[in-house]
Amino acid sequence: MNGLHNGRDVFEYALLRVVPRVERGELINAGVVVYCRARSCVIARTHLDEDRLRALDPTADVTAVRAALHAVEGLCRGGEHAGQASGDDAGRRFRWLVAPRSTVVQPGPVHTGLTTDPEAEAERLLDVLVR
């Protein structure tokens, strides 16, 4: 497949959204998860804008939100950082992370693209969609 895309690989990504009060449906983007099957990697990059979060909910538990975002990053790193998912491959970890849930940190819809560098793509998406 690589030759068909001029050295670029297909990747999938989803935004990580913080929904401090689920009943209101308001959210801020706080990260991105990138999965590239051809390279067997899943990468998370996060950035929490505390001021924006507090604007939505002055009582938001910033420490808990940061912990949830760091847990996503750990799951993506794999190994001992992934807890019970330590033996799962990158694709399985990505699918688990993007499964719909009604928690404070939620995944957005999955999108696709082409990239030569999944790590750089994660940084680019974080800059464009989160920061």
C-alpha positions in Angstrom: 0.0 0.0 0.0 2.9 2.3 0.7 3.8 2.7 -3.0 0.3 3.7 -3.9 0.6 6.8 -1.7 4.1 8.1 -2.6 5.7 6.9 0.6 2.8 8.0 2.8 0.9 5.7 5.1 -2.8 5.8 6.0 -3.5 6.9 9.5 -6.6 7.4 11.7 -7.1 10.0 14.4 -9.6 11.2 16.9 -9.7 14.3 19.1 -9.8 13.9 22.8 -12.5 16.1 24.2 -13.1 17.3 27.8 -16.8 17.5 28.6 -16.9 18.8 32.2 -20.6 18.7 32.5 -22.0 15.9 30.3 -25.5 17.1 30.7 -24.6 20.5 29.1 -22.7 19.0 26.2 -20.1 21.7 26.1 -16.6 20.7 25.4 -13.0 21.7 24.7 -10.5 19.8 22.6 -7.6 18.6 24.8 -5.7 16.1 22.8 -5.4 13.8 19.7 -4.9 10.1 19.3 -3.2 9.0 16.1 -3.0 5.4 14.8 -1.0 4.1 11.9 -1.5 0.5 11.1 1.4 0.3 8.7 3.8 1.4 11.4 2.0 -0.4 14.3 1.9 2.7 16.3 -0.7 4.6 18.4 0.3 8.1 19.7 -1.4 10.5 22.0 -0.6 14.2 22.4 -2.5 16.3 24.9 -2.8 19.9 26.0 -5.2 21.1 28.6 -6.2 24.7 28.6 -7.2 25.1 32.2 -8.7 28.6 31.7 -11.0 27.3 28.9 -12.0 24.4 31.1 -12.8 26.6 34.0 -14.8 28.9 31.7 -17.1 25.9 31.0 -17.2 24.7 34.6 -15.5 26.7 37.4 -15.8 23.6 39.6 -14.1 21.2 37.1 -11.6 18.8 38.7 -8.5 19.8 36.7 -6.3 17.2 38.5 -8.7 14.4 37.5 -8.9 15.6 33.9 -5.1 15.8 33.7 -4.9 12.2 35.1 -7.3 10.9 32.5 -5.4 12.6 29.7 -2.1 11.1 31.1 -3.7 7.7 31.2 -4.5 7.9 27.5 -0.9 8.8 26.8 0.3 5.9 28.9 -2.1 3.5 27.1 -0.7 4.7 23.8 3.0 4.2 24.9 2.1 0.6 25.7 4.2 -1.7 27.9 4.0 -1.1 31.6 2.4 2.3 31.0 -0.7 0.6 29.5 -1.9 -1.4 32.5 -4.2 -4.2 31.6 -3.8 -3.3 27.9 -0.1 -3.8 28.0 -0.3 -7.0 25.8 -2.7 -5.5 23.3 -1.4 -4.4 19.9 -1.6 -0.7 18.8 -4.8 -1.2 16.8 -6.6 -2.7 19.7 -5.5 0.0 22.0 -6.6 2.7 19.5 -10.1 1.1 19.0 -10.5 0.9 22.8 -9.6 4.6 23.2 -12.0 5.8 20.4 -14.9 3.7 21.6 -17.8 6.1 22.6 -18.1 6.8 26.3 -19.9 9.3 28.6 -17.0 10.3 30.8 -15.4 13.7 31.3 -12.7 12.8 28.6 -14.4 11.5 25.5 -13.1 10.7 22.0 -14.5 12.5 19.0 -15.2 10.9 15.6 -12.4 9.0 13.8 -10.9 10.7 10.7 -8.3 9.4 8.2 -5.4 10.8 6.3 -2.0 10.1 4.8 1.3 10.8 6.5 5.0 10.1 6.2 5.5 10.6 9.9 2.8 9.7 12.4 4.7 11.4 15.3 4.9 14.7 13.4 1.3 14.3 12.3 0.2 14.0 16.0 2.1 17.2 16.8 0.6 19.0 13.8 -2.9 18.0 14.7 -2.4 19.0 18.3 -1.3 22.5 17.1 -4.1 22.9 14.6 -7.0 21.4 16.5 -6.2 21.8 20.2 -3.8 24.6 21.0 
